[in-house]
Amino acid sequence: MTELTALTWLPSLVERIHQTYPRVDLEPSIELSTDLLRRLENDEIDLIVVPDIFHDPRFISTPLKAVENAWMCAPALYPGDSAISLNALASFTVLTQGGSSGTGLTYERWLAEHDIRLGKTLTSNYLVAQVGLTISGVGISYLPLACMGTLITQGRLKVIHTQQPLPTIKYVCVHRADRYQGLTVEVARLAQQTCNFNQLIIT
């Protein structure tokens, strides 16, 4: 799974799996979306939880929940409250996730569709590092809105509203189509029941 799942609902999923299948030995792996897909292709892992960007008949996707992201910054970096245009983002250093990230790839395509050319960008493959850099005032970033609520309430992060909001990121649980029955399918079902991106496990 990717980092956001590990930081939010992974403990709940592990608990449900252990309750339902106490003899199962879990080996979770936290990696970037493209790396997870490659390992699934190579039959090195059983299933992955990633943004819904891979459409391939070799795999079966079980829909999970969507994540609403928003542009955020340290409050001192942008004191205004009015919504800004997407073009105005070019005046900031923008902290992005790389093309190996499902979210990063989605937003790269979305900005290109809107003909937005960012100025200075800093890329991080790690969500925790991205949050830390944003809180430090290094630049603005797109971050998951719900689970950043505590940091927003504490005044450590501030939401920057844009005239065109970011698209939501739909998540899926993906396994190989030749694993159409058995434990893999059941774990995907448990993931669907457990998925909740609203609360960080650490605040």
Number of C-alpha atoms within 10 A of each C-alpha: 19 21 19 20 19 19 17 18 19 21 14 15 20 17 13 17 19 14 11 13 13 10 9 11 9 9 6 12 13 15 19 20 25 17 14 22 22 12 14 18 15 9 12 11 17 16 24 24 27 29 25 21 16 15 9 10 9 10 20 19 22 17 18 22 17 17 22 19 21 22 21 27 29 23 18 12 17 16 11 11 10 10 13 14 13 19 15 12 19 15 10 17 17 22 25 25 24 18 18 15 22 22 26 19 18 18 21 17 12 14 15 11 9 11 11 15 13 17 13 13 16 16 13 17 17 17 17 13 12 23 22 11 19 25 23 14 17 18 22 29 28 24 23 21 17 16 22 22 17 14 14 18 10 9 12 18 24 26 22 21 18 17 10 11 14 17 14 16 20 16 23 24 23 24 25 21 13 9 14 12 9 8 13 16 20 14 20 22 15 17 24 18 13 19 20 20 21 16 15 18 12 6 9
